[in-house]
Amino acid sequence: MARRLRALIWEILLYQFQKKVVNGKRLFMSTTNGTKSLQKVQNATHLFAMGLPNRKAVAEKIISLNKENVLILGSGWEGSYSLEDSLAAGALASYFKQNCDFEINIINDELQAALALWDFWKNDILKCLKTATHGKRLTSLGDYEDDLKCCSELDCLDIVPAQVERGVIRAS
């Protein structure tokens, strides 16, 4: 019964977010930490949202801007550290180190740790996500295997969500 209910909810959500339904409209989504983190950096000249699936697209956009400094901010979960956010930060920093034709300086221990985390888990991202507290919580709530698999896919989306005005992020 729970699986059928979840499938029905997803079917409704997918219908509600089809292009023909949402095109030209503004959708607002608030999260426990992502919203707070984005508010803290909303005055940045360039602000992008990234996950593992769109890492390459966002990294290439950042590289093309040719900026001297880049801040990588993981929002965490419920005010605490998040393994998956650090993994994504390490994945992004690793991409920069491997693909930039200029020197990359890692200036804090947090990003050094994120790089080490990425180096450790990069060949089994899904297992890392399942190991994380948030992954365990999702698993305890039901069948979220497909969600975790989706989140663990690397460099499969060419979408670059960017802030187009304060508090508004739009995919490009």
Protein Blocks (a to p, Z undefined) as FASTA:
>chain_A
ZZmmmmmmmmmmmmmmgmklmgopacddddfklmmmmmmmmmpfbdcdddfklmmmmmmm
mmmnopabdcdddebjghiacfklmmmmmmmmmmmmmmpcbdcddfbfklmmmmmmmmmm
mmmmmlmmmmpmklmmmmmnmccklmmmmmmpghkaccdcddfbghiacdZZ
